Structures are given as structure tokens and as C-alpha cells.
Amino acid sequence: MPTVLRFDGLRVIVYPNDHRPAHVHVKGASGEAVFVLNCPNGPPTLRETFGLSRTELNRVENELAGAVATLCAEWRRIHGRI
């Protein structure tokens, strides 16, 4: 399971055998969230969450928005398509 980004104790993961649309799983000690990337320009949108607070989700969303081009490129590298 490729971790494509780390920040504030969270891991951003793209699973190799996952489905479209392009999305990432964000995992931390307190929970997990899934964000659709909306490639190529974003912004990422929350699809679902388990255990992360609204404050954490806002922080994650902002971090992902700043890295959306890189995350879309990683999805493309792993899956060969968007």
C-alpha cells in the first residue's frame, strides 16, 4: 500500500488495486477519511470518514488541496489512468 504523502502524523495512501475515480485514503491514529481528488485540478472532496474530527478533516482537506497535482500524478503512476 503506497504511502504517497505524510503530514501531521497522517498517511495518505493510494491502493494499487483500487477503483476510480482517483481518490486517496488518509489514515491516522484517530481514524480514516477518503477524499476524491477531482483530478487534475481538484479541489479534493470528502467521500467518507471514520473517527476524524471536523477540525482534522479541514486540515487534511487543505493539505490535500495544496498537493492535488502531485497526488493525481501518483494515482496515474500507480494506476496508469485517472
C-alpha positions in Angstrom: 0.0 0.0 0.0 1.9 3.0 -1.3 2.0 6.0 1.1 2.3 8.9 -1.2 2.3 11.7 1.4 2.8 12.1 5.1 1.9 15.1 7.3 1.0 15.7 11.0 1.1 12.0 11.8 -1.2 11.1 8.9 -0.5 8.9 5.9 -2.0 9.5 2.5 -2.4 6.2 0.7 -3.3 5.1 -2.9 -4.1 1.4 -3.0 -2.8 -0.3 -6.2 -6.0 -2.4 -6.8 -8.5 0.4 -6.0 -11.2 1.7 -8.2 -11.9 5.0 -10.0 -12.5 7.9 -9.5 -9.0 8.9 -8.4 -9.0 9.1 -4.6 -6.8 8.8 -1.5 -7.2 7.2 1.9 -5.9 9.3 4.8 -5.1 7.3 7.9 -4.2 8.5 11.3 -4.3 7.3 14.9 -7.8 8.6 15.5 -9.5 7.5 12.2 -9.6 7.5 8.4 -11.0 9.5 5.6 -11.4 9.1 1.9 -11.1 12.1 -0.5 -11.9 12.1 -4.2 -9.1 14.1 -5.9 -11.1 15.6 -8.8 -8.1 15.4 -11.0 -6.3 17.2 -12.5 -7.0 20.4 -10.6 -9.1 19.5 -7.6 -10.3 20.5 -5.1 -10.4 17.2 -3.2 -13.8 16.4 -1.7 -14.6 14.3 1.2 -16.3 11.0 0.4 -16.4 9.4 3.8 -14.8 9.5 7.2 -14.5 7.3 10.3 -13.3 8.9 13.5 -11.6 12.1 12.3 -13.0 15.4 13.8 -14.2 18.3 11.6 -11.0 20.2 12.6 -8.8 17.3 11.4 -10.8 17.0 8.2 -10.4 20.7 7.4 -6.7 20.4 8.0 -6.5 17.3 5.8 -8.5 18.9 3.0 -6.3 22.0 3.0 -3.1 19.9 2.9 -4.5 17.7 0.0 -5.6 20.8 -1.9 -2.0 22.0 -1.9 -0.7 18.7 -3.1 -3.5 17.7 -5.6 -1.3 17.9 -8.7 1.3 15.5 -7.0 -1.4 13.2 -5.7 -3.1 13.0 -9.2 0.3 12.2 -10.7 0.8 9.4 -8.1 -2.6 8.0 -8.9 -1.7 8.0 -12.6 1.7 6.4 -11.9 0.1 3.6 -9.8 -3.0 3.0 -11.9 -1.9 4.2 -15.4 -5.0 6.3 -15.8 -7.2 8.8 -14.0 
